[in-house]
Amino acid sequence: MSARTAFPDSLDPTTLWALRAVLVPMHPTIASHPDLNAITVFLASTATPERGGLPYLDAVLPAEDRLAATRVVRDLGALPPDAILYLLAQPLLDLASDHLMRDRDLTARYEERFEVEDSDEWTATMAEYNREADAITAAIFRAEGEPGLAHLYLTDRRAFDRRMERGRQHFFGPPAGAHAAYLRSKGIID
């Protein structure tokens, strides 16, 4: 036996790590009763296609509950990182979209400028609106406790979109047809 541990010296490092992981107490993820309901629906909807999968989850749970459930699943290490990113980003993007739709000041500032489509002014206005909407979206990501996701969203949209697509594929499989062609044209898939 080693003087530093209660494990025999003859065990290989992988076995020692596995034993330590089992024997060393971990702090459990704390979940309240509403979180457990959300997690149950979350797991049921992703595990059973007959319940409708993730579209069902989006229909029955508010964004905040989907976020809470995803964070617990993330803490448990139950899914790969891109699948977690996808599951986190979906409700965050829903919250941002809801906020942008209700932002009367934002709408008023751009409404008149959007009247003449296919002009240079329209293109410039759209780019300006998108920058402002992206900043608001990232602020919501940060306010909801996901600053890393906000940073990726603002600084490397292609990487964000590629990871989102890999996460989507974890649940739904690869895209096909026109959708796959569109994603390839945007550099989101190879």
Secondary structure, DSSP 8 states (H G I E B T S, - for coil): --SS-SS-TTS-HHHHHHHHHHHS--------HHHHHHHHHHHHHHH-GGGTHHHHHHHHS-HHHHHHHHHHHHHHT-S-HHHHHHHHHHHHHHHHHHHHHH-HHHHHHHHGGGSSTTSHHHHHHHHHHHHHHHHHHHHHHHHTT-HHHHHHHHH-HHHHHHHHHHHHHHHH----HHHHHHHHHTTS--
